[in-house]
């Protein structure tokens, strides 16, 4: 995994977990990699992975079954989609509209350019 310097590593790891779930590699109820296993796989400090897992638990995307491990939570997919939609609207949409305004692009022009790509 190539980490981006512009975003905290634990958030990038959480995004990677989101992708595993959304792509169907990890299904609801599946056991996921332990903190140590994921730390070794990604070559990061286990404390960073633990911070990611804490973040994911707070979002109710994963659950910790004491002594057994971490598992994909029921409705994890819906929770991820809702989180990502909120994040998209709050972070990306404002920049998108600002750029449209700055380059003086209207919806029709955008739609036409999108069809061409």
C-alpha positions in Angstrom: 0.0 0.0 0.0 1.3 3.4 -0.9 0.5 6.0 1.7 -0.3 9.6 0.8 1.4 12.3 3.0 -1.7 14.5 2.9 -3.8 12.2 5.0 -3.3 10.4 8.3 -2.1 6.8 7.8 -4.8 5.4 10.1 -7.5 7.0 7.9 -5.9 5.6 4.8 -5.9 2.1 6.4 -9.6 2.6 7.3 -10.3 3.6 3.6 -8.5 0.4 2.6 -10.8 -1.6 4.9 -13.8 0.1 3.4 -12.7 -1.0 0.0 -12.2 -4.6 1.1 -15.8 -4.6 2.3 -17.4 -2.6 -0.5 -15.6 -4.8 -3.1 -16.9 -7.9 -1.4 -13.5 -9.3 -0.4 -14.6 -9.1 3.2 -18.3 -9.9 3.9 -20.4 -9.1 6.9 -19.6 -11.5 9.7 -16.1 -12.4 8.3 -13.2 -12.3 10.6 -10.6 -9.7 9.4 -6.9 -9.6 9.9 -5.7 -9.0 13.4 -3.9 -5.8 14.3 -0.6 -7.5 14.2 -1.3 -9.3 10.9 -2.4 -6.1 9.1 0.5 -4.2 10.6 2.9 -6.7 9.1 1.1 -6.8 5.8 1.1 -3.0 5.4 4.5 -2.6 7.1 3.1 -0.1 9.7 3.2 0.1 13.4 0.5 -2.1 15.0 -0.6 1.0 17.1 -1.5 2.7 13.8 -3.6 -0.3 12.8 -5.2 -0.3 16.3 -6.1 3.4 15.8 -7.7 2.5 12.5 -9.7 -0.3 14.0 -10.8 2.0 16.9 -12.0 4.4 14.2 -13.8 1.7 12.4 -15.4 0.4 15.6 -16.7 3.9 16.3 -18.4 3.9 12.9 -19.8 0.4 13.7 -18.1 -1.0 10.6 -16.2 -3.7 12.6 -16.7 -5.3 15.9 -14.2 -6.8 18.4 -15.1 -10.2 19.8 -12.8 -10.4 22.8 -10.4 -13.2 22.5 -11.6 -14.1 19.0 -10.7 -11.1 16.8 -12.2 -8.4 14.7 -15.2 -9.0 12.4 -17.1 -7.1 9.8 -20.2 -5.8 11.5 -23.8 -6.4 10.3 -24.9 -3.6 8.0 -21.2 -2.5 7.5 -21.8 -1.9 3.8 -24.6 0.5 4.5 -22.7 2.3 7.3 -19.7 2.7 5.0 -21.8 4.1 2.1 -23.5 6.5 4.5 -20.2 7.7 5.9 -18.6 8.0 2.4 -21.7 9.9 1.1 -21.5 12.4 4.0 -17.8 12.8 3.5 -18.3 13.3 -0.3 -20.9 16.0 0.3 -18.9 17.8 2.9 -15.4 17.6 1.4 -15.6 17.0 -2.4 -18.8 18.6 -3.6 -17.9 22.2 -2.4 -14.6 22.0 -4.2 -16.3 20.7 -7.3 -18.9 23.5 -7.4 -16.2 26.1 -6.7 -14.1 24.8 -9.6 -17.2 24.7 -11.9 -17.8 28.4 -11.0 -14.2 29.4 -11.5 -13.9 27.8 -14.9 -17.4 29.1 -15.9 -18.8 25.7 -16.7 -22.6 25.0 -16.7 -24.3 21.7 -16.2 -25.0 21.1 -19.9 -21.3 21.6 -20.8 -20.3 19.4 -18.0 -22.7 16.6 -19.1 -21.4 16.9 -22.7 -17.7 16.7 -21.6 -18.5 13.8 -19.4 -20.2 11.9 -22.2 -17.1 12.4 -24.4 -14.7 11.0 -21.8 
